[in-house]
Amino acid sequence: MKKKNSKLKGFSIHIMPYSEIRELTITERVKKILQLILGNKVVILQGRLRPEEEIRLIEDTMAMVDHIRSFKGIELAVVDSHKGDDPSFFLKMRRGIARGLTGESSSLTVIGPASIVKEIKKDPSKIEVFFS
């Protein structure tokens, strides 16, 4: 059987535990995620990025769209398992302490290249990802 010398087209899914990026700076986190996305990977992050990290990711993505011919941007969605519930004060405090120690692990973030991820639909409890 002959091997073709052409590059494989498609994508892969990279499941990233929050611990993989916990110790990184904002710049390092964004760079790591963008490197994966540029490699045609859909990133599923256990947890969520902080608002300033999401802003930086979007800013860097917009800058790259004009400079990388095949790069069309990213699709990003976050689902939080605690959205919509109204926990007691002690439960909120316990979640806050756990979040501070381990990161935002009750959330799930999906980030993928816009050329692969056609659409992300979300509601408070689930995410549906449609691929092109």
N, C-alpha and C positions, 0 to 999 in steps of 0.2 A: 504494500500500500504506500502510495506517495504522499508525502506531507506537502501541504501548500505553504508557501512562504508569506502569505498574507496575514495581516493581523487579525486576531479574533475580534468579532464585533459582538456587542452585548454588554452585559453588566454583571456585577456581583454585589452581594449584600455584605456589608461589614457591620457586625454587631459589636458595639463599643461599650464596655462597662464604664461607668463614670470614673472609676479608679484609674483608668488609662489616661485621663486628662486632668485629674484632680490637682496635681502639683504643677501644671503648666501655667504660664502667664497667658493673658488674653491673646497676645500676638501668637504665641506658640499653639494655643488651642485652635485659633482660626486657621493658621497655616496647616496644621495637621489635618483638619477637616477638609480644607480646600484641596490638599494633595490627594486625599482619598477620592474626592468628587471628580477631580481632573483625571483620575485613573478609572473612570466609569464605575465607581462604587456608589451604592446607595447606603448611607450611614444611618444605622439605627442606634441612637444614643440612649443608654439607660440614664434617665435624668434629663435635665434641660440646661441650656446655656443661660447665663445671666443676661438681663436686657442689654447691657453694654456690649456683651460678646455677640449677641444677635445683630446689633447695630453694626458692629465692626465687620462681621461676616458678610452682611448685605453690602456695606460700603466697598469692601475688598472685591466682592463678586461683581459689582457694577463697574469697577475699574478694570477688571479682567475681561469683561464682555467685549470691550472695544479693542483689546490687544491680542486676544486668542481667537483665531478664526472659527474654530469648531465649538467654542464654548458659548452657550446661550443663557447661562445663569443657573440659578438653583431654585428648587422648590423646598419649602420648609414648613413643617407642621409639628405642633406639640400637643399631646394629650395628657391631661392631669387627672389621675384617678380620684383625686379629692375635690375636683371642681364641682360645685353645686351642693355639696353637703355642708351642713352647719355644725361642725363639731363643738364639743364643749371646750371651755377655756383650757382644761388640763390636757385634752387631746391635742389642741393647737400647740400648746407649749411643748409637749412630747415630740410632736412632728417637727417643730422648729429646732429642737435640740438635735434630733436625729439628722435633719437636713444639714445642720451646721457641721456635724461630725462626718457624715458619709456622702454628702451631696444630695441633690434633688433626685432621689431614686424612685419616688412615687410617680414621676412623670416619664414620658417616653417621647423622644424627638426623632423625627424622620427628616433627613436632609438628602437630597439627591440632585443630580444634574438635570436641568430642564429639558435637555435633549432626550432623556430616558424617561423621566417621570412626567407623564402627561398631565396628571391632576392628583391632588391630595384632597380628599374630603374628610372632614373631621366633625365630630360632635364631642360633648364632654367625656364620653367613655370609650371612643374607638377612633381609629384612623383607617381609611381605605386609600390605598395607593394604586393608581392606574398607570400602567407603563405603556409607552408607545413602541 
